C-alpha cells in the first residue's frame, strides 16, 4: 500500500466508503468516528493526509483542523474537509 491517511467521520457508512475508495487508489487508511478520537489517534509521522467530515458532534471538523494547523509540527499535513449536507 501507499501513504497512510486518517479518515474522521461520525458516520460508519461514510468511513467504510471512503476507506474503500482510498484503498482502490493505493492508500492505507486509519478511520475514527469523532474529532476527539482524531486528536488522540492522529500521528503526523504516520498520516500524510487527513480526510474529515465537517459536521460532527462534540469536536467538529473545523476545530480539529484548527488544532492541526496551529501546531508547527503538524501544520504541513493537508486536511481535506467534506460534508454530506444538513443545513449548509
C-alpha positions, 0 to 999 in steps of 0.5 A: 500500500501507499501513504497512510491517511486518517479518515474522521467521520461520525458516520460508519457508512461514510468511513467504510466508503471512503476507506474503500475508495482510498484503498482502490487508489493505493492508500492505507487508511486509519478511520475514527468516528469523532474529532476527539478520537482524531486528536488522540489517534492522529500521528503526523509521522504516520498520516500524510493526509487527513480526510474529515467530515465537517459536521460532527458532534462534540469536536467538529471538523473545523476545530480539529483542523484548527488544532492541526494547523496551529501546531508547527509540527503538524501544520504541513499535513493537508486536511481535506474537509467534506460534508454530506449536507444538513443545513449548509 
